[in-house]
Amino acid sequence: MKVLFDHNVPKKLRVLLPGHVITTSRELRRDALQNGDLLAAAEANGFECVGDGGIRTSHISKI
C-alpha cells in the first residue's frame, strides 16, 4: 500500500508498516498543504492512505 505521512508524523513509525511504501509530505514538498488539499494531492499522486499525527489527534484516512 502506498501511504503518505503528513509532516508531523514521526518518520520512525515507518518500521511499523513493513511491506508498505511510506512517503512524507515533506519529501514530496507538500508539507505546507493542510486538510482537504493534502488529501487531494495524495489522491492525485496515487496514495491509498494518509496518516496525520496532529497534536490533539492521530488520524489515518483511507482514500
Helices and strands as residue ranges (DSSP letters): E 2-5, G 11-16, E 21-24, H 35-44, E 49-52, E 59-62
